[in-house]
């Protein structure tokens, strides 16, 4: 990480993503839709941003104190958590079939074999 503190790395990553995303929103003509966003939608978009910031900070922190060859594979187990959240919170809108479960288990197996 060349001596870069995790907080500085997260600040640079998030600020860059914010600038690029805002530019894309307006370049694609979606800026007017921001005004009509409901409070419910805004809450979950904000919650997603906070979660993303915490995840990015955790990743940069882990890379700064650990070996990249271990941190990266472990960070790749997010499909397991995504599948669990989808199953428990999005029951009606998310279809969970056997192939999704098998694919997720294969990803986790690959991570375990790598570490």
C-alpha atoms as a printed R data frame, in Angstrom:
    type eleno elety resid chain resno       x       y       z
1   ATOM     1    CA   UNK     A     1   0.000   0.000   0.000
2   ATOM     2    CA   UNK     A     2   3.100   2.229  -0.177
3   ATOM     3    CA   UNK     A     3   2.556   3.622   3.314
4   ATOM     4    CA   UNK     A     4  -0.967   4.803   2.527
5   ATOM     5    CA   UNK     A     5  -3.157   4.750   5.641
6   ATOM     6    CA   UNK     A     6  -6.409   2.773   5.188
7   ATOM     7    CA   UNK     A     7  -8.559   5.843   5.934
8   ATOM     8    CA   UNK     A     8  -6.743   7.847   3.260
9   ATOM     9    CA   UNK     A     9  -7.155   4.999   0.788
10  ATOM    10    CA   UNK     A    10 -10.882   4.779   1.490
11  ATOM    11    CA   UNK     A    11 -11.281   8.549   1.215
12  ATOM    12    CA   UNK     A    12  -9.582   8.561  -2.194
13  ATOM    13    CA   UNK     A    13 -11.531   5.522  -3.431
14  ATOM    14    CA   UNK     A    14 -14.926   6.801  -2.263
15  ATOM    15    CA   UNK     A    15 -14.339  10.375  -3.478
16  ATOM    16    CA   UNK     A    16 -13.295   9.120  -6.903
17  ATOM    17    CA   UNK     A    17 -16.315   6.822  -7.104
18  ATOM    18    CA   UNK     A    18 -18.610   9.677  -6.065
19  ATOM    19    CA   UNK     A    19 -17.294  12.031  -8.751
20  ATOM    20    CA   UNK     A    20 -17.511   9.376 -11.477
21  ATOM    21    CA   UNK     A    21 -20.997   8.274 -10.415
22  ATOM    22    CA   UNK     A    22 -22.399  11.813 -10.253
23  ATOM    23    CA   UNK     A    23 -20.926  12.553 -13.677
24  ATOM    24    CA   UNK     A    24 -22.518   9.402 -15.121
25  ATOM    25    CA   UNK     A    25 -25.909  10.197 -13.566
26  ATOM    26    CA   UNK     A    26 -26.010  13.561 -15.314
27  ATOM    27    CA   UNK     A    27 -24.389  12.361 -18.561
28  ATOM    28    CA   UNK     A    28 -27.051   9.659 -18.850
29  ATOM    29    CA   UNK     A    29 -29.843  12.147 -18.157
30  ATOM    30    CA   UNK     A    30 -30.904  10.594 -14.861
31  ATOM    31    CA   UNK     A    31 -30.380  13.716 -12.716
32  ATOM    32    CA   UNK     A    32 -34.065  14.719 -12.808
33  ATOM    33    CA   UNK     A    33 -35.083  11.379 -11.300
34  ATOM    34    CA   UNK     A    34 -33.135  12.146  -8.120
35  ATOM    35    CA   UNK     A    35 -35.785  14.701  -7.128
36  ATOM    36    CA   UNK     A    36 -38.556  12.120  -7.249
37  ATOM    37    CA   UNK     A    37 -36.746   9.575  -5.082
38  ATOM    38    CA   UNK     A    38 -38.842   8.456  -2.113
39  ATOM    39    CA   UNK     A    39 -37.607   8.656   1.460
40  ATOM    40    CA   UNK     A    40 -37.625   4.851   1.556
41  ATOM    41    CA   UNK     A    41 -35.404   4.646  -1.522
42  ATOM    42    CA   UNK     A    42 -33.104   7.361  -0.230
43  ATOM    43    CA   UNK     A    43 -32.757   5.524   3.097
44  ATOM    44    CA   UNK     A    44 -31.675   2.286   1.428
45  ATOM    45    CA   UNK     A    45 -29.366   4.072  -1.015
46  ATOM    46    CA   UNK     A    46 -27.721   5.802   1.951
47  ATOM    47    CA   UNK     A    47 -27.531   2.530   3.875
48  ATOM    48    CA   UNK     A    48 -25.859   0.958   0.846
49  ATOM    49    CA   UNK     A    49 -23.331   3.789   0.728
50  ATOM    50    CA   UNK     A    50 -22.512   3.440   4.421
51  ATOM    51    CA   UNK     A    51 -22.161  -0.333   4.043
52  ATOM    52    CA   UNK     A    52 -19.916   0.110   1.009
53  ATOM    53    CA   UNK     A    53 -17.715   2.561   2.902
54  ATOM    54    CA   UNK     A    54 -17.385   0.165   5.853
55  ATOM    55    CA   UNK     A    55 -16.565  -2.709   3.488
56  ATOM    56    CA   UNK     A    56 -13.966  -0.666   1.610
57  ATOM    57    CA   UNK     A    57 -12.395   0.525   4.863
58  ATOM    58    CA   UNK     A    58 -12.272  -3.049   6.171
59  ATOM    59    CA   UNK     A    59 -10.650  -4.248   2.955
60  ATOM    60    CA   UNK     A    60  -7.977  -1.524   2.929
61  ATOM    61    CA   UNK     A    61  -7.300  -2.078   6.629
62  ATOM    62    CA   UNK     A    62  -6.982  -5.861   6.146
63  ATOM    63    CA   UNK     A    63  -4.618  -5.402   3.195
64  ATOM    64    CA   UNK     A    64  -2.506  -2.960   5.228
65  ATOM    65    CA   UNK     A    65  -1.991  -5.424   8.106
66  ATOM    66    CA   UNK     A    66  -2.172  -8.796   6.341
67  ATOM    67    CA   UNK     A    67  -0.882 -10.633   3.338
68  ATOM    68    CA   UNK     A    68  -2.663  -9.797   0.104
69  ATOM    69    CA   UNK     A    69  -2.544 -13.470  -0.875
70  ATOM    70    CA   UNK     A    70  -4.802 -14.231   2.107
71  ATOM    71    CA   UNK     A    71  -6.943 -11.101   2.291
72  ATOM    72    CA   UNK     A    72  -8.147 -11.153  -1.321
73  ATOM    73    CA   UNK     A    73  -9.484 -14.744  -1.335
74  ATOM    74    CA   UNK     A    74 -11.210 -14.205   2.011
75  ATOM    75    CA   UNK     A    75 -12.836 -11.031   0.678
76  ATOM    76    CA   UNK     A    76 -14.244 -13.103  -2.174
77  ATOM    77    CA   UNK     A    77 -16.694 -14.977   0.065
78  ATOM    78    CA   UNK     A    78 -19.226 -12.165  -0.277
79  ATOM    79    CA   UNK     A    79 -21.539 -14.347  -2.456
80  ATOM    80    CA   UNK     A    80 -22.270 -16.391   0.670
81  ATOM    81    CA   UNK     A    81 -23.456 -13.319   2.560
82  ATOM    82    CA   UNK     A    82 -25.334 -11.998  -0.468
83  ATOM    83    CA   UNK     A    83 -27.151 -15.316  -0.825
84  ATOM    84    CA   UNK     A    84 -28.057 -15.414   2.876
85  ATOM    85    CA   UNK     A    85 -29.334 -11.824   2.899
86  ATOM    86    CA   UNK     A    86 -31.338 -12.454  -0.275
87  ATOM    87    CA   UNK     A    87 -32.833 -15.610   1.187
88  ATOM    88    CA   UNK     A    88 -33.846 -14.095   4.512
89  ATOM    89    CA   UNK     A    89 -34.863 -10.580   3.460
90  ATOM    90    CA   UNK     A    90 -35.924 -10.813  -0.211
91  ATOM    91    CA   UNK     A    91 -37.959 -14.015  -0.125
92  ATOM    92    CA   UNK     A    92 -40.688 -12.858  -2.473
93  ATOM    93    CA   UNK     A    93 -38.548 -10.991  -4.980
94  ATOM    94    CA   UNK     A    94 -35.460 -13.224  -5.172
95  ATOM    95    CA   UNK     A    95 -35.604 -16.753  -6.546
96  ATOM    96    CA   UNK     A    96 -33.144 -19.087  -4.850
97  ATOM    97    CA   UNK     A    97 -32.622 -22.251  -6.861
98  ATOM    98    CA   UNK     A    98 -30.261 -25.195  -6.458
99  ATOM    99    CA   UNK     A    99 -27.813 -23.796  -9.045
100 ATOM   100    CA   UNK     A   100 -27.374 -20.600  -7.048
101 ATOM   101    CA   UNK     A   101 -26.631 -22.613  -3.928
102 ATOM   102    CA   UNK     A   102 -24.208 -24.928  -5.776
103 ATOM   103    CA   UNK     A   103 -22.424 -21.967  -7.391
104 ATOM   104    CA   UNK     A   104 -22.028 -20.220  -4.052
105 ATOM   105    CA   UNK     A   105 -20.710 -23.393  -2.422
106 ATOM   106    CA   UNK     A   106 -18.190 -23.816  -5.257
107 ATOM   107    CA   UNK     A   107 -16.971 -20.245  -4.733
108 ATOM   108    CA   UNK     A   108 -16.562 -20.840  -0.991
109 ATOM   109    CA   UNK     A   109 -14.768 -24.140  -1.690
110 ATOM   110    CA   UNK     A   110 -12.395 -22.342  -4.046
111 ATOM   111    CA   UNK     A   111 -11.626 -19.726  -1.396
112 ATOM   112    CA   UNK     A   112 -10.987 -22.410   1.224
113 ATOM   113    CA   UNK     A   113  -8.628 -24.240  -1.166
114 ATOM   114    CA   UNK     A   114  -6.799 -20.999  -1.919
115 ATOM   115    CA   UNK     A   115  -6.257 -20.034   1.707
